[in-house]
Amino acid sequence: VDPHLLTSTVSEHLKLTGKVTLPNNWDLLRMCPANELAPYSAEYFYTRCASILRHLYKRRSGVGGLRKKYGLKINRGSRPSHASKANGGIIRKAMQNLESLGYIETS
């Protein structure tokens, strides 16, 4: 299955069900400290939930592993770039939403 098609289809399903609760300040949150701005798309949280669901289907991991997966390289100007982990709060809220919908289980 094409990953892009799967992610977009699942994110549309999550959006249409209306059961996913967005974080309080979802329009201001950056996905990673390496980003300068928050995402332009209003549906980024649904897309991230679908991507997390696909990743957890392929391989079990926790918030720390997903932070590493979705992290970026931070641009430090003329100095060498370094890895930066993604925002853990967004990943944690997405996993809590998916667990409340019954898509994932925590042990």
N, C-alpha and C positions, 0 to 999 in steps of 0.2 A: 504494500500500500504506500502511496506517495505521502511522505510526512507532511508536506505543506497542505495537501488536500485534507488529510486527516485532522490536522490541527485547526484548519479553518472551519471544517464541518462541526467538530466538537465545540469550538468556541461559539459558533452560531447556535448550537443546541443549548449550551449553558446560558446564553443571553436570552433565548426565547422562553426558557423555563422560568426565569425570573426568581429563582431560589438562591442565586449567588449574591451574597452581600458584599458590597465594595467597602474597602477601608475608608475611614472617616475623611481623611484628606487625600483622596485618591488622585485629585487633579494636580496636586503639588509634589507628590512623591517622585523622586528620581529612581530609576531602576538599579542604578549602581553609582557609587561615589565618583567614578570616572566620567559619568555623563554630566554635561553642564545643565541640561534642561530636562523637565519631565516629558514623557511621551506626548506626541501631538494627538494621537488617536485616542478616542474615548473608550475604545474596546480593548485596550492593551491588557487589562486585568483578566478578561475572559480568554484572550489568547495565551497569556501566561499560565492560566489554570489548565488549559488544554495541553500546552507543551509539557507542563509538570506531570500531568496524567499520562501522557505518552512516554515520558522518560521513566516514570516509576513502573510502567508496564514492562519496559525493556530491562530495567535494572533497579533493584531496591536501593534507596539511599535516603538520607535524612536531609534536614535543612542545611547542614554544613556542606554536604556534597553538592546539593543543588546551588548553593551560593558560589561554589567553585566553578560549576558548570556554566552558570549564567554571568560570571564575572568578565571583566574586560581588562585591557591594558590601559593604564592611566598615562596620559601624555604629560610629561614633565618638562617640556621645552627642549633645550639642548642636552639635558641629562638623559640617561637611558630610561626606557619605559619599564614599569613594574606592574605586576598583576594586581588587580583590585577585585575583591569579592563583591558579589551582588548584594542588594538590600535584603536582609533576612526577614524583615517584617512583612514584606509583600509575599515572599515565598511561604512564610508561616501562615498568613491569612488565607492564601490560596489552598494550602494543604488542609486547613481547618474547614474551609468550605467544602472541599471535595470529600472530606471524611463525614461531614454532616449530611451530604447527599448520598453517602453509601458507596462511593466509587473507590475509596481506598480504606484500608484498615490499619490501625496502629497497634503494635504489640506491646 
